[in-house]
Amino acid sequence: MRTLFRRLLVLFCVLRYGARLVLAAAPRDHELRWIVALAARVHAAPSGRAALHRALPQLGPLVSAYAAGVAAQPGRMLQTVHDMLDAVGRMQTELNTPLTGQEARTALRAAIGRPLEEVFAAFDATPLESGLAVQVHAARLRATDSARAEADVVVKLLRVRQVQQIGDDLAVLQWLARFAERFFPAARELRLRALGESLAADIARRFDLPMEAANLSQTGRHFSNDTRLAVPNVVWPLSTDRMLVIERIATLPLIDLDDLRRHGVNLEQLAENTVAIAVEQAFEHGFFHAALTAERARVSIEPATLGRLVLADCTIMSSLTEPEREFFVHGATAFFKRDYGRAAELHHHAGHVEPHARTERLEGELRTRSEPQFALPGRKRMAAGLLRHLLEAVEPFGGGTPSSLKLASDSLARAETLARALAPALDTWSIAEDALAALARKDSDHRGWMKRLSREFPHLASIVPRLPLMLAHRLEHIQQRGETTAPAAWLESLRREQRRTRRLLWVCAVFGVVLGAVLTWLPHWP
C-alpha cells in the first residue's frame, strides 16, 4: 500500500509523457538501439525528466543519470550503473544530505543498541564525508579487556530512512517493468524486468554493510603480507547491518600529488603498484574491485604504511571463476606474444564461440584488431585497450565473453588511468604484461600442478579405495560376456611383468651387497 499511489502516478506519467516516445522508438530490428533511443529522448525531454522526478522522488536522479550514461555508452550498461551511482552521490540532493549531530548520535545509538559513551571515548558528530544514503564519522574506541589501548576508527553510518525510500522507488520501478512486459512485446524482448531487478540488486549492494565488511576482510587476507597495499581491519563486534566500524588509517587522495610528494611518497612506485595490484586482484585471487576510481583510491601517510595503496571502500566487488581467470591469463599472454592462433584456440576451448566457427577466421579477426595497438607509441599504449580486443573479437562470430571478464578489463583500464595520472611517463603496458606473464608461469609450473592436484584430492579420496572393487567388477563383467581371452592374456602379461620385476630386484640386491663388501674391503687391502 505504501507504493500504490506512486505506482498510479508513474502509470499516469508514462501514459501522458512517454507514450509518443515509446511509439516513435518502437523496435524493428535491434533491441539495444531502442533502449538507447528511448533513454536519449527521455533524457532530452524536459517534461519527461520532470515527470520522472515527480514520480520517483528518490530514484529519479538515479534513473536520469543512468539514461544519460546508457545513451552515451550503450555497450557498457553494467559499468554505467556504478558510474551513475557515483555521479548522483556527488550531486547536492536529499540522498546525500547528512544527518545533523543529534540525529547522527540517535541513529548510531539505535544501530549499536547501547549508549555511545560505553563504546566510544570520542565521537565526531560532523561527518568526514556524506554519500548516497551513508555518511562517515571519525571516532575513538574505549579501551577494553581485549584491546587495552584506545583505537581510532571510522564509522560508516547508514541513513535507514533514505534507504527505505530508495527501496520504495525500486519497487515501483520493478512494477513498471513488469507492467511494460505484460503489454508491450518490445519490453519482453528487452527483458525489462530482468534489467530492473539487476539495477535494484546493484543499488542494494551499495547499502549492504555486512557484505562490505566481508569484502574488506577477504581482501585483507589476500594481501596480508603484501607491502604494497593496506586494508583496514574490521571491528566485527560493533559492525551491524546499519553501521560499519573499521580501523582508521591516515590517508591522502591518490590524485593529491603535491601533498603526496611532501610526505615523501614515491609516485612512480605507487603507480606501478596500482597496476600490479589490479592484475593480481582480478587474475590471481579472482576477487577484485569493480569500480576503483580516484575517489575510492587513497594512499597511506602513516609511518608504518607510508606510500601504500589503501582500499577502505570495498562495496563494489566482483569475482572471476577459475576457468575465466585461466582463460584471461593465458589468452592475454598469447596476445602479448602475438600468438593469435593460441588465443583463438582458447576462445574455442572456453566456449566463447560456436564449435563450427573457423579458427583461422577468428585468428584473423584477433590479428586485425590487435596489430594497430602494437604500432602505437609507448605512452599511448595501454594494456587494457589491447586486451579489450581479446574479449570483443568473438562478437562478429555470434559469440560472447562473460560480463565479469569485461568488468575485470575495465578494472585494469581504471588502474592504468590512475597510474598514468601519478606518473605520465610510466609504461603501464609492460607492467601489466610482466604481471600476467608471471601469473601464467605460476599457473603452468609445479605450483599450478599442486593447486590442481589439491582440488582433485577430495575426489581421489573417495575413488582410490574403490579401485580394486571396480577392477574386479570390470573383469567379472568381461567374463560374463564371454570375453575370456583378453582377461587371461592380460593376467598372464601381468604375471610376466611381476616375475621380471622380482628378478631385477634380486639382481640389484645382490649387486648392492657385493659392491658394499668391496668398498668395505678395499681400505684394508695390503
C-alpha positions as CSV (number, residue, x, y, z in Angstrom):
1,M,0.0,0.0,0.0
2,R,2.9,2.3,0.6
3,T,3.8,2.5,-3.1
4,L,0.3,2.1,-4.6
5,F,-0.3,5.9,-5.1
6,R,3.2,6.3,-6.6
7,R,2.5,3.4,-8.9
8,L,-0.6,5.1,-10.2
9,L,1.4,8.3,-10.6
10,V,4.1,6.5,-12.6
11,L,1.4,5.0,-14.8
12,F,-0.1,8.4,-15.4
13,C,3.3,9.9,-16.3
14,V,4.1,7.1,-18.7
15,L,0.8,7.4,-20.5
16,R,1.0,11.3,-20.5
17,Y,4.6,11.9,-21.3
18,G,6.1,8.6,-22.6
19,A,3.6,7.1,-25.0
20,R,4.7,9.0,-28.0
21,L,8.4,8.3,-27.2
22,V,7.8,4.6,-26.9
23,L,5.8,4.5,-30.2
24,A,8.4,6.6,-32.0
25,A,11.3,4.4,-30.8
26,A,9.5,1.1,-31.2
27,P,12.0,-1.6,-32.2
28,R,12.0,-3.1,-35.6
29,D,15.3,-4.9,-35.9
30,H,17.7,-4.1,-33.0
31,E,16.6,-4.1,-29.4
32,L,19.6,-2.2,-28.0
33,R,19.0,0.6,-30.4
34,W,15.5,1.0,-29.0
35,I,16.6,1.3,-25.4
36,V,19.4,3.8,-26.3
37,A,16.9,5.9,-28.4
38,L,14.3,5.8,-25.6
39,A,16.9,6.8,-22.9
40,A,18.2,9.6,-25.1
41,R,14.8,11.0,-25.9
42,V,13.6,10.9,-22.3
43,H,16.8,12.5,-21.1
44,A,16.4,15.3,-23.7
45,A,12.8,16.0,-23.0
46,P,12.4,18.4,-20.0
47,S,8.8,17.4,-19.4
48,G,9.7,13.7,-19.3
49,R,12.6,14.3,-16.8
50,A,10.4,16.5,-14.6
51,A,7.7,13.9,-14.6
52,L,10.1,11.1,-13.8
53,H,11.5,13.1,-10.8
54,R,8.0,13.7,-9.5
55,A,7.0,10.1,-9.8
56,L,10.3,8.8,-8.3
57,P,11.4,11.5,-5.9
58,Q,14.4,9.4,-4.6
59,L,15.2,7.3,-7.7
60,G,14.5,9.9,-10.3
61,P,18.1,11.4,-10.3
62,L,19.5,7.9,-10.5
63,V,17.4,6.9,-13.5
64,S,18.1,10.1,-15.3
65,A,21.9,9.7,-14.8
66,Y,21.6,6.1,-15.9
67,A,19.7,7.1,-19.1
68,A,22.3,9.6,-19.9
69,G,25.2,7.1,-19.4
70,V,23.4,4.4,-21.5
71,A,22.8,6.9,-24.3
72,A,26.5,7.9,-24.3
73,Q,27.9,4.4,-24.0
74,P,25.3,1.7,-24.8
75,G,27.8,-1.2,-24.7
76,R,28.7,-0.6,-21.1
77,M,25.4,-0.7,-19.3
78,L,26.7,-2.7,-16.4
79,Q,29.6,-0.3,-15.7
80,T,27.3,2.6,-16.2
81,V,25.3,1.6,-13.1
82,H,28.4,2.2,-10.9
83,D,29.3,5.4,-12.7
84,M,25.7,6.7,-12.4
85,L,25.6,5.9,-8.6
86,D,28.9,7.8,-8.2
87,A,27.6,10.8,-10.1
88,V,24.4,11.0,-8.1
89,G,26.4,10.6,-4.9
90,R,28.3,13.8,-5.8
91,M,25.1,15.8,-6.6
92,Q,23.5,18.0,-4.0
93,T,20.3,16.1,-3.4
94,E,18.4,14.8,-0.5
95,L,20.1,11.4,-0.9
96,N,23.5,12.7,0.3
97,T,22.3,15.3,2.8
98,P,23.9,14.1,6.1
99,L,22.1,13.7,9.4
100,T,22.7,16.5,11.9
101,G,24.8,16.0,15.1
102,Q,22.0,14.9,17.4
103,E,20.3,12.9,14.6
104,A,23.6,11.1,13.9
105,R,24.0,10.2,17.6
106,T,20.5,8.9,17.8
107,A,20.9,6.8,14.7
108,L,24.2,5.5,15.9
109,R,22.8,4.6,19.3
110,A,20.0,2.7,17.6
111,A,22.5,0.8,15.5
112,I,24.6,-0.1,18.5
113,G,21.8,-0.8,20.9
114,R,23.5,0.9,23.9
115,P,24.8,4.4,24.9
116,L,27.7,5.8,22.8
117,E,29.7,6.5,25.9
118,E,30.0,2.8,26.7
119,V,31.7,2.2,23.3
120,F,33.4,5.4,22.2
121,A,35.8,7.6,24.1
122,A,35.2,10.3,21.4
123,F,32.8,10.7,18.5
124,D,32.8,13.5,15.9
125,A,29.2,14.2,15.0
126,T,30.4,16.2,11.9
127,P,30.7,13.7,9.1
128,L,34.0,13.3,7.3
129,E,32.1,12.7,4.1
130,S,28.5,12.1,3.0
131,G,27.4,9.9,0.1
132,L,24.4,8.2,-1.2
133,A,22.3,7.4,1.9
134,V,25.5,6.9,4.0
135,Q,27.8,9.1,6.0
136,V,31.3,8.6,7.6
137,H,32.4,9.7,11.0
138,A,35.6,9.7,12.9
139,A,35.6,8.1,16.4
140,R,37.9,6.6,19.1
141,L,37.1,3.3,20.8
142,R,37.3,2.9,24.5
143,A,39.9,0.6,26.0
144,T,38.6,-2.9,26.9
145,D,39.9,-6.1,28.2
146,S,40.7,-7.4,24.7
147,A,42.0,-4.0,23.5
148,R,43.9,-2.3,26.3
149,A,44.6,0.9,24.3
150,E,42.2,3.3,22.7
151,A,42.0,3.0,18.9
152,D,41.0,5.4,16.2
153,V,38.3,4.1,14.0
154,V,36.0,5.2,11.1
155,V,32.2,4.7,11.5
156,K,30.2,4.3,8.3
157,L,26.5,5.0,9.2
158,L,23.6,4.1,7.1
159,R,20.7,6.5,6.8
160,V,17.9,3.9,7.1
161,R,15.0,6.2,6.2
162,Q,16.6,7.2,2.9
163,V,17.5,3.6,2.1
164,Q,13.8,2.7,2.6
165,Q,12.7,5.5,0.3
166,I,15.1,4.2,-2.4
167,G,13.7,0.7,-1.8
168,D,10.2,2.0,-2.4
169,D,11.2,3.7,-5.6
170,L,12.9,0.5,-6.8
171,A,9.8,-1.5,-6.1
172,V,7.8,1.0,-8.2
173,L,10.4,0.7,-11.0
174,Q,10.2,-3.1,-11.0
175,W,6.4,-3.0,-11.0
176,L,6.6,-0.7,-14.0
177,A,9.0,-3.1,-15.8
178,R,6.6,-6.0,-15.2
179,F,3.7,-3.9,-16.4
180,A,5.5,-3.0,-19.6
181,E,6.5,-6.6,-20.3
182,R,2.9,-7.6,-19.9
183,F,1.5,-5.2,-22.5
184,F,4.5,-4.4,-24.9
185,P,6.2,-7.1,-26.9
186,A,9.3,-4.9,-27.3
187,A,9.6,-4.8,-23.5
188,R,9.5,-8.6,-23.3
189,E,12.3,-8.8,-26.0
190,L,14.4,-6.4,-23.9
191,R,13.7,-8.3,-20.7
192,L,13.0,-5.1,-18.8
193,R,12.0,-7.0,-15.7
194,A,15.4,-8.6,-15.5
195,L,17.1,-5.3,-16.2
196,G,15.1,-3.7,-13.4
197,E,16.0,-6.5,-11.0
198,S,19.6,-6.2,-11.9
199,L,19.6,-2.4,-11.3
200,A,17.8,-2.9,-7.9
201,A,20.4,-5.6,-6.9
202,D,23.3,-3.3,-7.8
203,I,21.9,-0.4,-5.8
204,A,21.1,-2.6,-2.9
205,R,24.7,-3.8,-2.8
206,R,25.7,-0.2,-2.0
207,F,23.9,-0.4,1.3
208,D,24.8,-4.0,2.4
209,L,27.3,-3.2,5.1
210,P,27.8,-6.8,6.3
211,M,28.9,-7.7,2.8
212,E,31.2,-4.7,2.6
213,A,32.8,-5.8,5.9
214,A,33.3,-9.4,4.5
215,N,34.8,-7.9,1.3
216,L,37.3,-5.9,3.3
217,S,38.2,-8.9,5.4
218,Q,38.7,-11.2,2.4
219,T,40.8,-8.5,0.5
220,G,42.9,-8.0,3.6
221,R,43.5,-11.8,3.8
222,H,44.6,-12.0,0.2
223,F,47.2,-9.2,0.7
224,S,48.0,-9.8,4.4
225,N,51.8,-10.0,3.8
226,D,51.9,-7.5,0.9
227,T,53.8,-4.3,1.5
228,R,52.1,-2.5,-1.4
229,L,48.6,-2.5,-0.1
230,A,46.9,-1.6,3.2
231,V,43.4,-2.8,4.0
232,P,41.8,-1.5,7.3
233,N,40.8,-4.2,9.8
234,V,37.1,-4.6,10.5
235,V,35.8,-4.2,14.1
236,W,33.4,-7.1,13.9
237,P,31.7,-6.8,17.4
238,L,30.5,-3.3,16.5
239,S,29.6,-3.8,12.8
240,T,25.9,-4.4,12.1
241,D,23.6,-4.0,9.1
242,R,23.3,-0.3,9.9
243,M,26.9,0.5,10.9
244,L,30.4,-0.5,9.8
245,V,33.4,0.2,12.1
246,I,36.9,-0.2,10.6
247,E,40.4,0.8,11.6
248,R,41.3,4.4,10.7
249,I,44.4,4.9,8.6
250,A,45.6,8.4,7.8
251,T,45.5,8.8,4.1
252,L,45.5,11.3,1.2
253,P,43.6,11.1,-2.1
254,L,45.6,9.3,-4.8
255,I,45.4,12.4,-7.1
256,D,46.7,14.8,-4.5
257,L,50.1,14.7,-6.0
258,D,51.7,17.8,-4.2
259,D,50.8,16.6,-0.7
260,L,51.9,13.0,-1.6
261,R,55.3,14.4,-2.6
262,R,55.6,16.5,0.5
263,H,55.1,13.3,2.6
264,G,57.9,11.5,0.7
265,V,55.7,9.1,-1.3
266,N,57.4,7.6,-4.4
267,L,54.7,8.3,-7.1
268,E,56.3,6.2,-9.8
269,Q,56.5,3.2,-7.5
270,L,52.9,3.8,-6.3
271,A,51.8,3.9,-9.9
272,E,53.5,0.6,-10.7
273,N,51.9,-1.0,-7.6
274,T,48.5,0.2,-8.6
275,V,48.6,-1.6,-11.9
276,A,50.2,-4.8,-10.5
277,I,47.7,-4.9,-7.6
278,A,44.8,-4.6,-10.1
279,V,46.1,-7.5,-12.1
280,E,46.8,-9.7,-9.1
281,Q,43.4,-9.0,-7.5
282,A,41.4,-10.0,-10.6
283,F,43.6,-12.7,-12.2
284,E,45.4,-14.4,-9.3
285,H,42.8,-14.1,-6.5
286,G,39.7,-13.8,-8.7
287,F,38.2,-11.2,-6.4
288,F,38.7,-7.6,-7.4
289,H,37.4,-4.0,-7.0
290,A,35.0,-3.4,-9.9
291,A,34.9,0.4,-9.6
292,L,38.3,1.6,-8.4
293,T,38.3,5.3,-9.1
294,A,40.3,8.3,-7.9
295,E,37.6,8.9,-5.3
296,R,38.0,5.4,-3.8
297,A,41.7,5.1,-4.0
298,R,43.8,6.6,-1.3
299,V,47.4,6.5,-0.1
300,S,48.6,5.9,3.5
301,I,50.8,8.6,5.0
302,E,51.3,6.8,8.3
303,P,54.9,6.0,9.1
304,A,54.3,2.2,9.3
305,T,52.5,2.0,5.9
306,L,53.7,5.1,4.1
307,G,53.1,5.0,0.4
308,R,50.8,2.0,0.4
309,L,47.6,2.0,-1.6
310,V,44.6,1.9,0.8
311,L,41.4,0.2,-0.1
312,A,38.8,1.3,2.6
313,D,35.8,1.1,0.3
314,C,35.1,-2.4,-0.9
315,T,31.4,-2.0,-1.7
316,I,31.5,-2.9,-5.3
317,M,33.5,-6.1,-5.7
318,S,33.3,-8.7,-8.4
319,S,34.8,-12.2,-8.9
320,L,36.1,-14.5,-11.6
321,T,35.7,-18.2,-11.7
322,E,38.8,-20.4,-12.1
323,P,38.1,-21.1,-15.8
324,E,37.6,-17.4,-16.5
325,R,40.7,-16.5,-14.7
326,E,42.8,-19.1,-16.5
327,F,41.4,-18.1,-19.9
328,F,42.3,-14.4,-19.4
329,V,45.7,-15.1,-18.1
330,H,46.8,-17.4,-20.8
331,G,44.9,-15.6,-23.5
332,A,46.5,-12.3,-22.6
333,T,49.9,-13.9,-22.5
334,A,49.4,-15.2,-26.0
335,F,48.1,-11.9,-27.1
336,F,51.2,-10.0,-25.9
337,K,53.3,-12.6,-27.8
338,R,51.1,-12.0,-30.9
339,D,50.3,-15.7,-30.8
340,Y,46.8,-15.2,-32.2
341,G,46.3,-18.9,-33.1
342,R,46.7,-19.8,-29.4
343,A,44.2,-17.1,-28.4
344,A,41.7,-18.3,-30.9
345,E,42.0,-21.9,-29.6
346,L,41.5,-20.7,-26.0
347,H,38.3,-19.0,-27.1
348,H,37.1,-22.3,-28.6
349,H,38.0,-24.3,-25.5
350,A,36.2,-21.8,-23.3
351,G,33.0,-22.0,-25.4
352,H,33.0,-18.3,-26.3
353,V,32.2,-19.1,-30.0
354,E,30.2,-21.8,-31.7
355,P,32.0,-25.1,-32.3
356,H,31.6,-24.7,-36.1
357,A,33.3,-21.2,-36.1
358,R,36.6,-21.5,-38.1
359,T,39.7,-20.9,-36.0
360,E,41.6,-19.2,-38.8
361,R,38.9,-16.6,-39.3
362,L,38.8,-15.8,-35.5
363,E,42.6,-15.7,-35.6
364,G,42.5,-13.2,-38.4
365,E,39.9,-11.0,-36.5
366,L,42.2,-11.0,-33.5
367,R,45.2,-10.0,-35.6
368,T,43.3,-7.2,-37.4
369,R,42.1,-5.7,-34.2
370,S,45.4,-6.0,-32.2
371,E,48.2,-5.1,-34.6
372,P,47.3,-1.4,-34.6
373,Q,47.7,-1.4,-30.8
374,F,51.3,-2.6,-31.1
375,A,52.1,0.2,-33.5
376,L,51.1,2.9,-31.1
377,P,53.8,4.9,-29.3
378,G,54.8,3.7,-25.9
379,R,53.0,6.4,-23.9
380,K,49.7,5.9,-25.8
381,R,49.7,2.1,-25.5
382,M,47.6,0.7,-22.7
383,A,47.3,-3.0,-21.9
384,A,43.6,-2.8,-21.2
385,G,43.0,-1.3,-24.7
386,L,44.7,-4.4,-26.2
387,L,43.1,-6.9,-24.0
388,R,39.6,-5.5,-24.7
389,H,40.0,-6.8,-28.3
390,L,40.7,-10.2,-26.8
391,L,37.2,-10.2,-25.4
392,E,35.3,-8.4,-28.2
393,A,36.8,-10.2,-31.2
394,V,34.3,-13.1,-30.8
395,E,31.3,-10.8,-31.3
396,P,31.3,-10.9,-35.1
397,F,31.1,-14.7,-34.9
398,G,28.0,-14.7,-32.8
399,G,29.9,-15.4,-29.6
400,G,30.5,-13.5,-26.4
401,T,32.6,-13.5,-23.2
402,P,31.3,-13.3,-19.6
403,S,30.4,-9.8,-18.3
404,S,32.7,-10.5,-15.3
405,L,35.7,-10.6,-17.7
406,K,34.7,-7.3,-19.2
407,L,34.5,-5.8,-15.7
408,A,38.0,-7.1,-14.9
409,S,39.3,-5.5,-18.1
410,D,37.6,-2.2,-17.1
411,S,39.2,-2.5,-13.7
412,L,42.6,-2.8,-15.3
413,A,41.8,0.2,-17.5
414,R,40.9,2.3,-14.5
415,A,44.1,1.2,-12.7
416,E,46.2,2.2,-15.8
417,T,44.5,5.6,-15.9
418,L,45.3,6.2,-12.2
419,A,48.9,5.1,-12.8
420,R,49.3,7.5,-15.7
421,A,47.9,10.3,-13.6
422,L,50.6,9.6,-11.0
423,A,53.5,9.1,-13.5
424,P,52.6,10.2,-17.0
425,A,55.7,8.6,-18.5
426,L,55.1,5.2,-16.9
427,D,55.0,2.2,-19.3
428,T,51.8,0.5,-17.9
429,W,51.8,-1.8,-20.9
430,S,55.0,-3.6,-19.8
431,I,53.9,-3.7,-16.1
432,A,50.6,-5.5,-17.0
433,E,52.4,-7.8,-19.5
434,D,55.0,-8.8,-16.9
435,A,52.4,-9.3,-14.2
436,L,50.2,-11.5,-16.4
437,A,53.2,-13.5,-17.7
438,A,54.3,-14.2,-14.1
439,L,50.8,-15.5,-13.3
440,A,50.9,-17.7,-16.5
441,R,54.2,-19.2,-15.4
442,K,52.9,-19.7,-11.9
443,D,49.9,-21.4,-13.3
444,S,51.9,-23.7,-15.5
445,D,54.8,-24.8,-13.2
446,H,54.8,-27.0,-10.2
447,R,52.7,-24.5,-8.2
448,G,49.9,-24.8,-10.7
449,W,50.1,-28.6,-10.7
450,M,50.0,-28.7,-6.9
451,K,47.0,-26.4,-6.9
452,R,45.1,-28.5,-9.3
453,L,46.1,-31.7,-7.5
454,S,44.9,-30.3,-4.2
455,R,41.5,-29.6,-5.8
456,E,41.3,-33.2,-7.0
457,F,42.3,-34.8,-3.7
458,P,38.8,-34.8,-2.2
459,H,37.6,-36.7,-5.3
460,L,40.6,-39.1,-5.3
461,A,40.0,-39.9,-1.6
462,S,36.6,-41.4,-2.5
463,I,37.7,-43.1,-5.7
464,V,41.1,-44.7,-4.9
465,P,39.7,-47.2,-2.2
466,R,37.1,-48.4,-4.7
467,L,39.6,-49.1,-7.5
468,P,40.2,-52.8,-6.6
469,L,36.5,-53.5,-6.4
470,M,35.9,-51.6,-9.7
471,L,38.6,-53.6,-11.4
472,A,37.1,-56.9,-10.1
473,H,33.6,-55.9,-11.3
474,R,35.1,-55.0,-14.7
475,L,36.8,-58.3,-15.1
476,E,33.7,-60.2,-13.9
477,H,31.6,-58.2,-16.4
478,I,34.0,-59.1,-19.3
479,Q,34.0,-62.8,-18.3
480,Q,30.2,-62.9,-18.2
481,R,30.1,-61.5,-21.7
482,G,32.3,-64.5,-22.8
483,E,35.4,-62.4,-23.5
484,T,37.7,-64.7,-21.5
485,T,40.7,-64.5,-23.9
486,A,41.5,-60.8,-23.2
487,P,41.5,-61.1,-19.4
488,A,43.6,-64.3,-19.5
489,A,46.2,-62.7,-21.7
490,W,46.1,-59.6,-19.6
491,L,46.7,-61.6,-16.4
492,E,49.5,-63.6,-18.0
493,S,51.2,-60.4,-19.1
494,L,50.8,-59.0,-15.5
495,R,52.4,-62.2,-14.1
496,R,55.3,-62.0,-16.6
497,E,56.0,-58.4,-15.6
498,Q,55.9,-59.3,-11.9
499,R,58.5,-62.1,-12.5
500,R,60.8,-59.7,-14.4
501,T,60.5,-57.1,-11.6
502,R,61.3,-59.7,-8.9
503,R,64.4,-60.8,-10.8
504,L,65.5,-57.2,-11.3
505,L,65.1,-56.6,-7.6
506,W,67.2,-59.7,-6.7
507,V,69.9,-58.6,-9.1
508,C,70.0,-55.1,-7.6
509,A,70.1,-56.5,-4.1
510,V,73.0,-58.9,-4.9
511,F,74.9,-56.2,-6.7
512,G,74.4,-53.8,-3.8
513,V,75.8,-56.4,-1.3
514,V,78.8,-57.2,-3.5
515,L,79.6,-53.5,-4.0
516,G,79.2,-52.8,-0.3
517,A,81.6,-55.6,0.6
518,V,84.2,-54.5,-2.0
519,L,84.1,-50.9,-0.7
520,T,84.5,-52.1,2.8
521,W,87.3,-54.5,2.0
522,L,89.4,-52.1,-0.3
523,P,90.7,-49.9,2.6
524,H,92.2,-53.0,4.2
525,W,94.0,-54.1,1.0
526,P,97.7,-54.5,1.7
